[in-house]
Amino acid sequence: MCRGSQDIEKLTDEQIQHVLPKCEFSDEGEAKVLGEILAVTIFNRIIELGNLLEFLPETSFDVILLSILQNLRKRLGGDSQLFNYVNEENVSVFTLLHDQNNKEDRLMKYELECLIPKDDLQNALENIFNQKYSLDILYEECKKLNVPEQFFPQIMAYFFDDFFANNQDPNVYFNHEAVSDLIVYLTPSDDSVVQIIDAAVESWYKNSHKNDVLVPIFETLIRNRAVHVSWLQEWQNEGKGSEATQAALVSKIMAGTEDELMFTTWIMEIETIFADIIEEDEEFEEGEDDNQW
């Protein structure tokens, strides 16, 4: 089942259920290779982490689990993506480890600092959410806490949930400078720009998944320069393909009229729709380049 680090394959359901629990390893290297294989298996959606745990062999359990998470972090794109996935799976790595000694050091050895519990920070963040701050104050409070990137998905989910759950007007809720600053803060990398579109769509699906809702939000965010046209194109091409994503792509715009179309069609035409914004941004960038000389 383990052919070596140069030949990584995903496992089948049969191998997971009948072969994996019986595996025994004479050295740590073989257990790490199995962890890499299982990370590929999870990444290919053959099984989720929470369901896989019961099939991991007792021998070398900790090494296999930490190797899975280390390799899954690389495949998912970084700390925040792994943190978010592990939370969604309701997996507590600290509790699961068989050897409870030096847990923090061992997680750091596997580049898993993002999974070391930060109870004080989590409590402080939840306290901010409970205050129901406006987005400008939310942004300032998060900066004061110096919140690590792995907590950004919680912040994204919070303000999109607040918007959808309270049926807010996008032209009011998303149309001020603080929104742009907050989203810049929450999107420090290329991976995070897809993540914030995902957060909006997941919240939309959870709270209403009605037609004619998504476009007004993104129109406002694009026109106030909080979200870029390319982010939606990237999300459509590289999104995670969840139920929420699929529902969003086929949701209707101008439903029941002669001009009705799907959200996915709107994204395909987005460069034409926002040609003026794109042209203004390109002219601004050219001016910035000229000023550097």
PyMOL commands that set and color helices and strands:
alter all, ss='L'
color gray80, all
select helices_A, chain A and resi 13-22+28-43+49-55+61-76+79-88+93-96+103-109+113-115+119-130+135-145+149-165+170-173+177-186+190-207+214-223+229-238+243-249+263-268+270-273+275-291
alter helices_A, ss='H'
color red, helices_A
select strands_A, chain A and resi 252-253+261-262
alter strands_A, ss='S'
color yellow, strands_A
deselect
rebuild
show_as cartoon
